[in-house]
Amino acid sequence: MAKHRRGRPSAGLVVGVIALVVATSGSAFAAGKLVSGDSLIKKDSLSGNRVRTGSITGKQLKLSSLGTVPSAKNAQELGGHPASAFVMSGGSGGTGGSGGGPVVHSGLVTAAGGQTATLGSFGPFTVTLKCNDDGGGTFDSEIDVTSSSSSSEAFDTPLTAGTPQQIGDAGPDSQFSDNAGGTLVEFVAAPAVYMGYLVDSIFMPGTTSPCGASLLVNKS
């Protein structure tokens, strides 16, 4: 039986096969370099489901071009109310809300020896914590109220406008002490009446701020 001898492909056939492979492959070459994908894919020609899940992150997005999701907008407005409608004043001394809600909620405020810290301000009143250093590692927490009105009182005692009046004190002591159970204080500046709950204390020795106090005030 006669054997057929395989011949070598011609140069034209090799070139044709290479051209066919390049034309049908997913990549294109020009002058020996990979062509940019932007020149291969027509704008607005891909569907969202043709992009690999998780392949697009904030790095690829222009965040400033994104709108606000409706539910997120509602969250920013807190059910239609601005954030300020839910903020209670603290040690910064701001005035708070109305309708019998807390007008001051200071949380724990501390002070070092010789320092005075504001617990809160409401109406004409400003309440402060004064940390007195009595020497020998002994301190006392003095609570004062100052009113800008000459027609006001605290603890049923008339206040002189601009003059601090002591309304609470813990110590003097060199170890922990407090006014157990706190103190209820009524502040009156007609026609407004405020009820305050005051706790002040001396902390254990060795702390950098041995005096502490907190104040909660509601408008009656």
C-alpha positions as CSV (number, residue, x, y, z in Angstrom):
1,M,0.0,0.0,0.0
2,A,1.3,3.4,-0.9
3,K,2.1,5.8,2.0
4,H,1.1,9.4,1.7
5,R,3.8,11.8,2.9
6,R,2.6,14.8,4.9
7,G,3.8,18.0,3.4
8,R,4.7,21.1,5.4
9,P,2.1,23.9,5.4
10,S,2.8,26.7,3.2
11,A,3.8,30.1,4.6
12,G,0.5,31.6,3.4
13,L,-1.5,29.0,5.3
14,V,0.4,29.7,8.5
15,V,-0.2,33.4,8.2
16,G,-3.9,32.8,7.4
17,V,-4.3,30.7,10.5
18,I,-2.6,33.2,12.8
19,A,-4.8,36.0,11.4
20,L,-7.9,33.9,12.0
21,V,-6.9,33.3,15.6
22,V,-6.2,36.9,16.3
23,A,-9.5,38.0,14.7
24,T,-11.6,35.6,16.7
25,S,-9.9,36.0,20.1
26,G,-10.9,38.3,22.9
27,S,-7.8,40.4,22.8
28,A,-6.4,42.6,20.0
29,F,-2.9,43.5,19.3
30,A,-1.6,46.6,17.5
31,A,2.1,47.3,17.0
32,G,2.9,44.6,19.6
33,K,0.9,46.3,22.4
34,L,-2.5,45.4,24.0
35,V,-5.2,47.7,22.8
36,S,-7.1,49.6,25.4
37,G,-10.5,48.0,26.3
38,D,-12.2,51.3,25.8
39,S,-11.6,51.1,22.1
40,L,-13.0,47.6,21.8
41,I,-16.3,48.0,23.7
42,K,-18.9,50.4,22.5
43,K,-20.3,52.8,25.1
44,D,-23.6,51.7,26.7
45,S,-23.3,48.3,25.1
46,L,-23.0,46.1,28.2
47,S,-25.8,45.1,30.5
48,G,-25.3,45.3,34.3
49,N,-25.4,41.5,34.6
50,R,-22.3,41.2,32.3
51,V,-20.1,42.8,35.0
52,R,-18.5,40.4,37.5
53,T,-20.2,40.6,40.9
54,G,-18.0,42.6,43.4
55,S,-15.7,43.9,40.6
56,I,-16.9,47.5,40.9
57,T,-16.1,49.3,44.2
58,G,-16.0,52.9,45.4
59,K,-12.7,53.3,43.6
60,Q,-14.4,53.0,40.2
61,L,-17.4,55.1,41.1
62,K,-17.7,58.9,41.2
63,L,-19.5,59.1,44.5
64,S,-20.4,62.8,44.0
65,S,-22.6,61.7,41.0
66,L,-24.7,59.4,43.2
67,G,-28.0,60.7,44.5
68,T,-29.5,60.1,48.0
69,V,-31.3,56.8,48.5
70,P,-34.9,57.8,49.7
71,S,-34.7,55.7,52.9
72,A,-31.3,57.3,53.7
73,K,-32.7,60.8,53.2
74,N,-35.4,59.9,55.7
75,A,-32.8,58.7,58.2
76,Q,-30.8,62.0,57.8
77,E,-34.0,63.9,58.7
78,L,-34.8,61.6,61.6
79,G,-38.4,61.0,60.5
80,G,-38.8,64.5,59.2
81,H,-37.2,66.3,62.2
82,P,-33.7,67.9,62.1
83,A,-31.0,66.3,64.2
84,S,-31.0,69.4,66.5
85,A,-34.6,68.4,67.7
86,F,-33.1,65.4,69.4
87,V,-30.0,66.9,71.0
88,M,-29.9,67.6,74.7
89,S,-27.5,70.2,76.0
90,G,-24.5,69.0,78.0
91,G,-21.6,70.5,79.8
92,S,-21.1,73.1,77.0
93,G,-23.9,75.1,78.7
94,G,-26.4,75.2,75.8
95,T,-30.1,75.4,76.4
96,G,-32.3,72.4,75.6
97,G,-35.7,71.5,74.5
98,S,-39.2,72.5,75.7
99,G,-42.4,70.8,76.7
100,G,-41.1,69.3,80.0
101,G,-38.2,67.4,78.4
102,P,-34.6,67.6,79.7
103,V,-33.0,71.0,79.1
104,V,-29.7,70.0,80.6
105,H,-28.2,66.5,80.7
106,S,-24.5,67.0,81.5
107,G,-23.3,63.4,82.1
108,L,-20.2,63.2,84.2
109,V,-18.1,66.4,84.3
110,T,-14.8,66.4,86.1
111,A,-12.3,69.1,87.1
112,A,-8.8,69.2,88.5
113,G,-7.8,71.1,91.6
114,G,-8.3,74.9,91.1
115,Q,-10.5,74.4,88.0
116,T,-14.1,75.4,87.3
117,A,-16.2,73.5,84.8
118,T,-19.7,74.3,83.5
119,L,-22.4,71.7,84.1
120,G,-25.0,73.4,82.1
121,S,-27.0,76.6,81.3
122,F,-30.8,77.0,81.2
123,G,-32.9,80.1,81.3
124,P,-30.9,82.8,83.2
125,F,-29.0,80.1,85.2
126,T,-25.5,78.7,84.8
127,V,-24.4,75.8,87.1
128,T,-20.7,75.1,87.6
129,L,-18.4,72.6,89.3
130,K,-15.5,74.2,91.2
131,C,-12.8,71.9,92.4
132,N,-11.1,73.3,95.5
133,D,-7.7,72.1,96.4
134,D,-7.5,72.2,100.2
135,G,-3.9,70.9,100.3
136,G,-2.4,67.7,101.6
137,G,-4.3,65.7,98.9
138,T,-7.7,66.9,100.1
139,F,-10.3,68.3,97.8
140,D,-13.9,69.4,97.8
141,S,-16.4,69.7,95.0
142,E,-18.3,73.0,95.2
143,I,-21.4,73.5,93.0
144,D,-22.4,77.1,92.3
145,V,-25.3,78.7,90.4
146,T,-25.1,82.1,88.8
147,S,-28.1,83.9,87.4
148,S,-28.3,86.8,85.0
149,S,-31.7,87.8,86.4
150,S,-32.2,89.7,89.7
151,S,-35.7,88.1,89.9
152,S,-34.6,84.5,90.3
153,E,-33.9,82.0,93.1
154,A,-32.6,78.5,93.9
155,F,-33.3,76.4,97.0
156,D,-35.9,79.1,97.9
157,T,-33.0,81.6,98.2
158,P,-33.1,84.8,96.1
159,L,-30.1,85.2,93.8
160,T,-28.1,88.3,93.1
161,A,-27.6,88.8,89.4
162,G,-24.0,87.9,88.4
163,T,-23.0,86.6,91.9
164,P,-22.3,82.8,92.3
165,Q,-24.3,81.1,95.0
166,Q,-23.2,77.7,96.4
167,I,-25.9,75.1,96.2
168,G,-24.0,71.8,96.7
169,D,-20.7,70.5,98.1
170,A,-19.0,67.1,98.6
171,G,-15.9,66.9,100.8
172,P,-13.5,68.1,101.8
173,D,-12.0,64.7,101.7
174,S,-8.9,62.8,100.6
175,Q,-10.9,59.7,99.6
176,F,-14.1,58.9,97.7
177,S,-17.2,60.7,99.0
178,D,-20.4,62.0,97.5
179,N,-23.7,63.6,98.4
180,A,-25.5,60.2,98.7
181,G,-28.7,60.0,96.7
182,G,-28.1,63.3,95.0
183,T,-29.8,66.6,95.6
184,L,-33.0,68.0,94.2
185,V,-32.8,71.8,93.4
186,E,-35.7,74.0,92.3
187,F,-34.7,77.0,90.1
188,V,-37.2,79.7,89.7
189,A,-37.1,82.6,87.2
190,A,-40.8,83.6,86.9
191,P,-42.7,82.5,85.0
192,A,-40.3,79.6,84.3
193,V,-39.6,76.9,86.9
194,Y,-36.8,74.2,86.6
195,M,-36.2,71.1,88.6
196,G,-32.7,69.9,88.8
197,Y,-31.1,66.7,90.1
198,L,-27.5,67.2,91.2
199,V,-24.8,64.7,92.1
200,D,-21.3,65.7,93.1
201,S,-18.4,63.7,94.5
202,I,-14.7,63.4,95.4
203,F,-12.9,60.6,93.6
204,M,-10.2,58.4,95.0
205,P,-6.8,60.2,95.5
206,G,-4.2,60.0,92.8
207,T,-6.6,60.9,89.9
208,T,-5.8,63.9,87.8
209,S,-9.3,65.3,88.1
210,P,-10.5,64.4,91.6
211,C,-13.7,66.4,91.5
212,G,-16.8,65.3,89.6
213,A,-20.5,66.1,89.2
214,S,-23.5,65.6,87.0
215,L,-26.7,67.6,86.5
216,L,-30.0,66.8,85.0
217,V,-32.6,69.6,84.6
218,N,-36.2,69.5,83.5
219,K,-38.5,72.4,82.9
220,S,-41.6,72.1,85.0
